[in-house]
Amino acid sequence: MYYFISLQIEEAAGNMLMLSGPLIDVYLTKLGEEVASRLRRNNSTGLATFADFIPSQAFTPIMYLIQRYGGQVSHFQGRGPYGKVEIKITSLEVLEAVLSGERSDGRNYFMRQHFDRERTPDKKVISHYRGVTEVLVNEALPFTMQYSSSRHKVKVSFYRQKYDRNGMVENSVLQAAGSS
């Protein structure tokens, strides 16, 4: 199921404005690309983290947009305009709306399929499906963003799950945590 961007929420958050809208989309696309880069075949099942720079002027509408879509935003004491901000997203539909591929070129940042290539004696290349890596988001395994407004840094953490070619989980520890 794919969750589409809500034009009413985008407009209320100021993301439909001529100048700030595309700028916010650039930062959200950049975050989505970082998430997708953590779904490579060599990465194992478990926690993935990365940090990125987002100025507070751009993070303000991002924070408001996430809150409008249903993410939980908490403010803590600290330096800078907002202090420390923690954002928790517990629904894949909300995450898909916030980091939607519709903001850029339509890519899916939350799933990556893996293939092996085999060259035959007559120089043809055959691809074999080897599985998929997906982002897991639920109450027990949330997608979190911790933003420091004094340093303009966001630290993102999420969980990824690998499946083999038959759809079987490669490591069932996260599957058990997500279902409880």
C-alpha positions in Angstrom: 0.0 0.0 0.0 1.3 3.4 -0.9 0.3 6.5 1.0 0.0 9.6 -1.2 0.9 13.2 -0.2 -2.0 15.1 1.1 -2.3 18.5 -0.7 -4.3 20.0 2.2 -1.5 19.1 4.7 1.2 20.3 2.3 -0.5 23.6 1.9 -1.2 24.1 5.6 2.4 23.3 6.4 3.6 25.9 3.9 5.1 23.4 1.6 3.1 24.6 -1.4 4.9 28.0 -1.4 6.9 28.8 -4.4 10.3 29.2 -2.7 10.2 27.2 0.5 8.3 24.2 -0.9 11.0 23.0 -3.3 13.7 23.7 -0.7 11.9 21.6 1.9 11.5 18.8 -0.7 15.2 18.9 -1.3 16.0 18.2 2.3 13.3 15.5 2.6 14.6 13.9 -0.6 18.1 13.9 0.8 16.9 12.2 4.0 15.0 9.6 1.8 18.1 8.9 -0.2 20.2 8.4 3.0 17.5 5.9 4.2 17.7 4.1 0.9 21.5 3.9 0.9 21.2 2.0 4.3 19.2 -0.8 2.6 22.1 -2.2 0.6 22.6 -5.9 0.3 25.7 -5.9 2.5 23.9 -4.2 5.4 22.5 -6.6 8.0 19.1 -6.7 9.7 19.0 -4.3 12.6 19.4 -0.7 13.6 20.6 1.8 11.0 21.7 5.4 11.8 23.0 8.4 10.1 23.4 12.1 10.7 22.8 15.1 8.4 22.9 18.9 8.4 19.6 20.7 8.1 19.4 24.4 9.0 16.8 25.4 11.5 15.0 27.6 9.0 14.4 24.5 6.8 13.7 22.1 9.7 10.8 24.2 11.1 8.5 23.4 8.2 9.7 19.8 8.1 8.9 19.4 11.8 5.4 21.0 11.2 4.8 18.8 8.2 5.7 15.6 10.1 3.4 16.6 12.9 0.5 17.3 10.5 0.9 13.8 9.0 0.8 12.2 12.4 4.4 12.0 13.7 5.1 12.8 17.4 7.2 15.9 18.0 8.7 16.5 21.4 10.8 19.6 22.4 13.5 19.5 25.1 15.6 22.2 26.7 18.7 23.2 24.9 20.4 25.9 23.0 19.1 27.2 19.7 15.6 28.2 18.6 14.0 24.9 19.6 16.5 23.3 21.8 16.5 19.6 21.1 13.7 18.1 19.1 12.8 14.4 19.0 10.5 13.2 16.3 9.0 9.7 16.4 7.1 8.1 13.5 5.4 4.8 14.3 3.5 4.2 11.1 4.9 3.3 7.7 2.1 5.3 6.0 3.2 8.5 7.8 6.8 7.9 6.9 5.9 7.2 3.3 4.0 10.5 3.1 6.8 12.5 4.7 9.7 11.0 2.7 7.7 10.3 -0.4 9.3 9.7 -3.7 6.7 12.1 -5.2 8.8 14.9 -3.9 11.6 14.1 -6.4 11.6 11.4 -9.1 9.2 8.8 -7.7 11.7 6.4 -6.1 10.7 4.1 -3.2 13.1 4.8 -0.3 11.8 2.1 2.0 12.5 -1.1 0.0 15.4 -2.3 -2.1 15.4 -5.5 -4.1 18.6 -7.5 -4.5 19.8 -9.4 -7.6 22.8 -11.5 -8.6 24.0 -11.2 -12.2 25.3 -14.3 -14.0 27.1 -14.2 -17.3 26.3 -17.1 -19.6 28.9 -18.6 -22.1 27.2 -16.8 -25.0 27.8 -13.4 -23.2 24.2 -12.9 -22.0 23.6 -11.5 -18.5 20.9 -13.2 -16.4 19.6 -11.6 -13.2 18.5 -13.8 -10.3 16.3 -12.4 -7.5 18.0 -12.8 -4.1 15.7 -11.0 -1.7 14.7 -7.6 -0.4 15.6 -5.3 2.4 12.8 -3.1 3.9 12.4 -0.4 6.5 10.4 -1.6 9.5 8.2 1.0 11.3 5.8 0.3 14.1 5.2 1.2 17.8 8.0 -1.1 19.0 10.5 -0.1 16.2 9.9 3.6 15.5 11.6 5.8 12.9 13.2 8.5 15.0 14.9 11.8 14.3 16.8 13.8 16.9 17.5 17.4 16.0 19.9 19.7 17.7 18.9 23.3 16.7 22.2 24.7 18.0 24.3 22.5 15.7 21.7 22.2 12.9 22.2 18.4 12.9 19.6 15.7 12.7 20.4 12.1 13.7 18.1 9.6 12.1 17.7 6.0 13.3 15.4 3.2 12.0 15.3 -0.5 11.7 15.7 -2.6 8.5 14.8 -6.2 7.8 16.2 -8.5 5.2 14.2 -11.2 3.5 15.5 -14.0 1.2 14.1 -14.8 -2.2 11.3 -16.9 -0.7 10.1 -14.0 1.5 11.5 -15.6 4.6 13.0 -13.4 7.3 16.8 -13.7 7.5 16.9 -12.7 11.2 13.7 -13.1 13.1 14.7 -11.1 16.2 13.2 -7.8 14.8 10.2 -9.7 13.5 9.4 -10.9 17.0 10.0 -7.4 18.5 7.7 -5.8 16.0 4.8 -8.3 16.6 4.8 -8.0 20.4 
